[in-house]
């Protein structure tokens, strides 16, 4: 594979792994961080779509 193609693929892969910046508004930033934590914890526990789990996550997120 040509060197330029390898660099292009590496750049695309790196861009796909980038995190979104937190919102500038402090209130939105706190909510963004709370949602990010909820998704991270849920993802590490082997979550699959389940209405009861989704409802539980929404309630705990809104309580924060």
C-alpha positions in Angstrom: 0.0 0.0 0.0 1.4 3.4 -0.9 2.8 5.5 1.9 0.2 8.3 1.3 -2.7 5.9 1.5 -1.3 4.6 4.8 -1.1 8.1 6.2 -4.6 8.9 5.0 -6.0 5.8 6.7 -4.1 6.6 9.9 -5.5 10.1 9.9 -9.1 8.9 9.4 -8.7 6.3 12.2 -7.3 9.0 14.6 -10.1 11.4 13.8 -12.7 8.6 14.5 -11.2 8.1 18.0 -11.3 11.8 18.9 -13.5 13.0 21.7 -16.1 15.7 21.2 -15.3 18.9 23.1 -17.4 19.7 26.1 -20.0 22.5 25.5 -18.9 26.1 26.5 -22.0 26.7 28.7 -21.3 25.5 32.3 -24.8 24.0 32.7 -24.6 22.1 29.5 -21.0 21.0 30.2 -22.1 19.4 33.5 -25.0 17.5 31.8 -22.6 16.5 29.0 -20.2 15.0 31.6 -23.0 13.2 33.5 -24.3 11.6 30.3 -20.7 10.7 29.3 -20.2 8.9 32.6 -23.5 7.1 32.4 -22.7 5.8 28.9 -19.2 4.8 29.9 -20.3 2.9 33.0 -23.2 1.2 31.1 -20.9 0.2 28.2 -18.4 -1.4 30.5 -21.0 -3.6 32.2 -22.0 -5.3 29.0 -25.2 -3.3 28.4 -27.7 -4.3 25.8 -30.8 -2.4 24.9 -33.4 -3.0 27.5 -36.3 -0.6 28.2 -36.0 -1.0 32.0 -32.2 -0.2 31.9 -32.8 2.8 29.6 -35.5 4.2 31.8 -33.2 3.7 34.9 -30.3 5.5 33.1 -32.6 8.4 32.1 -33.8 8.9 35.6 -30.4 8.8 37.2 -29.1 11.2 34.5 -31.9 13.7 35.0 -31.5 13.5 38.8 -28.0 14.9 38.4 
